[in-house]
Amino acid sequence: MNGDHQALALLLFSAFIAVTLGITTWVSRNRHGSAEEFYAGGRLFSPMENGFAIAGDYMSAASFLGISGLIALYGYDGMLYSVGFLVAWLVVLLLVAELVRNCGRFTLADVVAARMKERPVRIAAGTSSVTVSVLYLVAQMVGAGSLVALLLGGTSEAARSWTVIGVGALMVIYVSMGGMRATTWIQIVKAVLLMAGAIAMTVLVLMRFHGDFDQLLESAAARSGHGKDFLAPGLRYGGDWTARLDFISLGLALVLGTAGLPHILSRFYTVPTARAARRSVVWSIGLIGSFYLMTIVLGFGAAAVVGTDEVRASNAAGNTAVPLLALDLGGGAGSTGGAVLFAVVAAVAFATILAVVAGITLASSVSVAHDLYATLRRRRAAGPAGAEDGDGRYSEVAVARIAAVCIGAVAIALGLLARDLNVAFLVGLAFAVAASANLPVLLYSLFWRNFTTRGAVWSVYGGLVPAVLLVLVSPVVSGSERSLFPGVDFHVFPLENPGLVSIPLGFLAGWIGTVVSSEPPDAAKHAETEVRALTGAGAV
């Protein structure tokens, strides 16, 4: 890209940043600063608005950049991500959305603590939520770095590093100044831009092949270097038993993990009723389903138009497949059309990253303040926002703002470390941890009458600790050229995704903890929670 074309893309980046900062500033001047306002936007969003915001929260850099890149590199096997991310919403719609809205107030821990001893449950659930959020944030940081590195020539490590730092700084500003209301409107704007960009790119790809999808697939297979194997299962997850088990593990993580993502669960509290939460999910499924169908066209389009080798040469993990496809569809490098389309797609991808990191950072900072801080200090109520309460301790909202800064710093550091991994793959790890630690305790709390506090705590840690440890001793961290530390080898767990082992362990730990618990289940609290979950009576 020459200087003029780079300037165009950077101008569009700057325009989106200016708009989102304007939204954040406007919101910060028009709110009263309560916890409900900061955490849930006053619960004033309509189902359609919240549906667009959920879609904006969910359709991340992993979707737009990572999934398309994996399809461009691995063909059929890359489509697992598109299918898994979409099917997961059926679990959310049928089992989670309405019940969570009725039982909770701001976080996952609210749902579990409704019928358990609050202190141990909130500490466990809060720790798990922050861990999942940080893993998810790392993927967005890596996507931002890859995008800007490509824009500046693909070799600028300094530019990539500064981009990760800049994205981290912006997300802290969005969250600390605007809270949930600003974050929601940023996600709505981003969802509209992303859908428009994906539709335009999909139309251009199909026009290139005269609307013949078979011709598109044949061209992709021909330019992939793998021939017909590119269109058949097994290119990435075939062969030996390890790869096949990795395939199953990833599928479980993607399908079950969405229902345990903190930033998705928190969106159900921004609408006034459970019925509105359910309708929000219906809106989001329509948007998300359409988008993931388009990622399949974009992924195979990148393989057919750009070529798998060219995609891999630009970024070994495939994160730059869609921007390269845009450049070619617009007329190629050096052409005005190519530069404009590339700049638009890059700006949309950058907008995607900023919106998603804002939502994740908000969810994790709320968990720190509402679950960890408030519980550890045994506070009964938050003080005024941004100040200290009557006991000389910081209010929850003030702690949430401080937590956003700390979480941003951790995400920046890990994003710089993991910059060579595929963003969709990184999100798969976050989904595995969410499915292992958050989903078991959530489902047990909602549906098992005899579930106890010990069972809840064991369920969270019984899924969280194995998932994290298995990742640390897996090929993701060491033992291969694609590892975080390629020069060393201390991996003992053969699978890249721990879900196949850690998800059953989370459910098993919750069952064992309940069976061996000396605490009798509280029938009255369970009955109250059941009535609230199913009818909404007494819901906040």
Secondary structure, 3 states (H helix, E strand, C coil): CCHHHHHHHHHHHHHHHHHHHHHHHHHHHCCCCCHHHHHHHHHCCCHHHHHHHHHHHHCCHHHHHHHHHHHHHHHHHHHHHHHHHHHHHHHHHHHHHHHHHHHCCCCHHHHHHCCCCHHHHHHHHHHHHHHHHHHHHHHHHHHHHHHHHHHCCCCCHHHHHHHHHHHHHHHHHHHHHHHHHHHHHHHHHHHHHHHHHHHHHHHHHHHHCCCCHHHHHHHHHHHHCCHHHHHCCCCCCCCCHHHHHHHHHHHHHHHHHHHHCHHHHHHHHHCCCHHHHHHHHHHHHHHHHHHHHHHHHHHHHHHHHCCHHHHHHHCCCCCCHHHHHHHHHCCCCCCHHHHHHHHHHHHHHHHHHHHHHHHHHHHHHHHHHHHHHHHHCCCCCCCCCCCECCCCCECHHHHHHHHHHHHHHHHHHHHHHCCCCCHHHHHHHHHHHHHHHHHHHHHHHHHCCCCCHHHHHHHHHHHHHHHHHHHHCCCCCECCCCCCECCCCCCCCCCCCCHHHHHHHHHHHHHHHHHCCCCCCCHHHHHHHHHHHHHCCCCC
